[in-house]
Amino acid sequence: MTVNSVLAIAAHPDDIEFVMAGTMLQLVARGWQAHYFNVANGCCGSAKLDRQACAQVRLEEARSAAALMPATFHRPICNDLEIFYDKATLAQVAAVVRTARPKIVLTHSLVDYMEDHQNAARLAVTAAFTRAMPNFPCLPEAPTYDHEVAVYHAQPHGNRTPMGELVTPTHCVDVTEFLEKKRQLLSAHASQDQWLDDTQQISSYLNTMEDLNREIGTVSKQYELAEGWRQHIHLGLSTADFDPLRDALGKTVAKL
């Protein structure tokens, strides 16, 4: 029997909480097994701590958030701003995919405001594509699996492209009932409050997260707060009509 599993693949600690956690909580509430994977370790997320100390702080924050979800935690594999679409990195991301064996992969938008997000999304797509390819070795070794998988891309940060254009999702997931839990998960990343204020003019990362969800709730025309998703084309991943997010969440997901 295939276990229903969802894997979130994000660039940095706190990215999952900003744009993916509400959907994961909806799935967990329905009995899905959740997996939590930040590709990078967050080592550049401080102007006060050195790289090693910052990475350690953010590792513990991410572990705490995953435990609160709850989700299986997968360790990051590289430093910030070193997420590259290359063979060595892909082999490691593929190992996480084969270990989690997801039906649903949640990841960043392919077009976002920074390269780490975009490269994490590209890696997630290809890793899902190679899930059943024993001739593509992953590191560490993990058995392949051949059931269908759907990849969904989150809204880019700010709900807009780097050129400022609003991105309209294909799926809007109602996260209204999970707002307080989302705030709790994001609050686990306490080191980022002042850092985001200093570097990106995000004065309250909790309120920013809520505002972005409220905007997509308005786009949905159904929900107060929502996370938006666009499903990756099915080729190489599943049959054309495979849409497990819609099937699992029913009335709590609106297709636009």
QUISUL-V782023 format. One record per run of one state. SS is the DSSP state (h for helix, s for strand, l for the rest). FROM is the first residue (numbers start at 1). TO is the last residue. Records with the same first field share a line. If there is no record, write none. Layout:
SS: FROM-TO / FROM-TO
//
This chain:
l: 1-4 / 11-14 / 20-20 / 30-32 / 39-39 / 41-50 / 70-71 / 75-77 / 79-86 / 101-103 / 108-114 / 130-149 / 155-156 / 161-165 / 167-170 / 175-175 / 188-191 / 201-204 / 221-225 / 232-243 / 256-256
s: 5-10 / 33-38 / 40-40 / 72-74 / 78-78 / 104-107 / 150-154 / 160-160 / 166-166 / 171-174 / 226-231 / 253-255
h: 15-19 / 21-29 / 51-69 / 87-100 / 115-129 / 157-159 / 176-187 / 192-200 / 205-220 / 244-252
//
